[in-house]
Amino acid sequence: MSDEAVLAARRSLEYQLSARPKFHQILQDNNVRVSLFSPNGNTSELPEFKDTAEEGGLAMMSVGATMAANAGWQCFEGNRDEHGDPVIHEMAHTLNHIVFESINELYFYENIYKLAEEALESGDWEEGAQSIAEGGSLNHMIGEFFAMNTENFIISNRSDDKYGTRENIKKYNPAMYELYARYYPTEPWSYCNDDVKN
């Protein structure tokens, strides 16, 4: 694993978790770890996931050993990828499974379901609607709604999408913005800036 990939993961997590320092101790108390696997591989490369072949990654559950993410789906020197960040995505799921369950974060559970269902009903979340139409679980997709929009809120680089930037989320769905701003920083951050070369 390249140093650049590891440092990119660290940088993403430092920013993502910066707004709620109290979460750090909960993550530490639950021995949350982050593992990266090779860009062309999957989670089965890791000893903890020999029987699981996820290409993007996996969150850590309360009984898990680690969360995992594809190193090649990050943005760092020599690997310019602006489309998303599996470390940010899987940490969103991990916060849900570890932190929010530990502290019984009712605000999150009461609001994320409502926001996801509203996005499905209004047609704002086509990917979720398509997955459910193909037999996907609504509960699973609500988790994906949170994680995918965590990436949008933090990376904030898809201004053409209704929920593709923090500013768009604030403009088009203030309740959604309020939920994400409760857990994540709102200060500007450059995920994959012009200095990063492929």
Summary of the structure (lengths in Angstrom):
residues: 198
radius of gyration: 16.3
end to end distance: 16.9
largest distance: 44.0
contacts: 593
relative contact order: 0.14
helix: 55%
strand: 6%
